Amino acid sequence: PVQLNPRALAKQDIISLLQGGVSSSRVGEIVKDRGLKFSPTAQDVSEIRSEGGNDDLIVAIQTATPHP
């Protein structure tokens, strides 16, 4: 079984980074590096976009390996 990266991001982690002024591009790099703790839904994507997530970040989220 795939081990969950202990540094994988939850949706709230992504939103907190964006709200804290981290660029969407940088957050995308972090997602690619660490993976996700959740399987993103359309609602999650919408919330992340509303916090400033750009297309590159959304693609990174949608292609990251989710670990529910």
Residue, then its C-alpha position, 0 to 999 in steps of 0.5 A: p500500500v502507498q504510504l501517506n506523506p505526513r506532509a500531504l495537504a488537506k483542503q484547509d491547508i491549501i486555503s490557508l496558504l492562499q489566504g496567507g499570501v503564498s502564490s497559487s503557483r507555489v501552492g501548486e508546487i507544494v501539492k505536487d511534492r506532498g500530495l493530498k489528504f483528500s479527494p477533491t470534489a467540484q465544491d472543493v475546487s470552487e472554494i480553492r478558486s474563490e481563494g485565488g487558486n489559478d488554473d495551474l493549481i487546480v490542475a495540480i490538485q486534480t492530478a495529485t494522488p489523493h489519500p482519503 
